[in-house]
Amino acid sequence: VEELRRYITYKIEMSAKRPEASRLFANEILHGAPAIRKFLTTSLKTLVDEKAAVLRHWVSQGRLAPIDPYHLIFMIWATTQHYADFDVQVRAILGNQVDRPGFTSQTAQAVLSLILNGVRPR
């Protein structure tokens, strides 16, 4: 759970610090990944398969609730990158809250609470 906490926090911080990188990646994916398709099907797939095996091992040890590791990874990516990729939508809903000091930390805490409570062993 602590490793996931660090990873999720890092992803949210990176999305806040470099939203243009997240948007560029999302745009590439939305256009069928013409420039990075090979990376997705080779290097990224290998890395995600390795991380999924680690998560599966943690589940088998009872360190995480029984979850599908791939869907957990996808959920983390989607949730942490949402604030960068859909900034216009987030701002339309939350207004000036987005620019408040501590917004990123508050966002991280909300996301961590939701995801980590879902994977904690019961």
N, C-alpha and C positions, 0 to 999 in steps of 0.2 A: 504494500500500500504506500509505503514511503517513497519507493522508486517511482510509482505512478504519480504521486503528489509532486515530486520534483519535475518530472517530464511535463505534466499538465501546466504547472506554473511557468515553466520555461516557454512552452508553446504560446501561452497567453501573453507573456511579456514580449516575445518576439513579434507576435501579431500586432501588439500595440506600438512597438518601436519601429517596425518595418512593414506597415500595412501594404505598401506598394509591392513588396515581394510576394506576399500572400495573394494579392489581387492578380499579379502577373501569372502566378502558378495556376490559380483558379481559371483565369481566362484561357490559358493554354489547354487545360483539361476540357473546358467547355467547347473548345474548337477541335476536339478530337485528338489532342496531344501530338500534333504533327512534328514538333521539334524534339519532344522528349519521350515519345512512345517506346523507343528501345530501352531507355533508362528505366521506365516504369515496369517493363516486362522482364528486365534482367536485374540490375542492381537493386532497385527498390523492392521488387518481388522477393529477392533473396533476403534482404534485410528484414522485411516484414515477416517472412516465413521464420526467420531466426527469432525475432521478438515474439511471435505467436507461440513458438515452442517454449520459450521461457515462461510466458504467461500460462500455457497449458501445464507446465511443470509446477508452477506455483499453485494452480488449482488442484493438481494431484496431491500436493503436500498439505492442502487445506489452508494455504496462506491467502487464497482468494476464493470467493464464492464460485460455483460452477458457472462459467460464462464462456461464450464463444470469443476467443482472442481476436479474431479478425474484426468482428463487429465492435468490440471494445476499441480497437485501434481506429476504426473508421469514425466511431462516435467521438473520440478524443479529437481527431483531426477536424471533424465538422464543427464541433462546439468551440474549440479554441480559435479556429480561423474565421468563424462567423462574424466576430466583432470587427475584423478588418475587411473581409470580403463584402459584408452587408452594412458597412458603416452608415450609409445614407439611411437605410431602414432603421437601424438602431437609433440614430440621431432623431429621426422623425418620431419615434416612439418615446424616447427618453429625454429628448431636448438637451438642455445645458448640463444635465447630470454627467454626460459623457466627458465633458471638459473639466469636471471637478477633480481636484487632487484626491487621489485614492480610488478613483473609479476603477482602474485596472486591478488594484488589489481586491476591491470589493467583488469585481467580476470573477477573479480567480477563486475567491472563497466560495462564491455561489456554485461555480462549475465544479470545484473540488468536492464540495459537500454532496452534490447530486451524483457525480460519477463514483467517488470513493465509497459513499454509502451503498451504492449498488453492487460494488465488488467485494466489500468486506465479508469475511467468512461469517456465517450465521451459526 
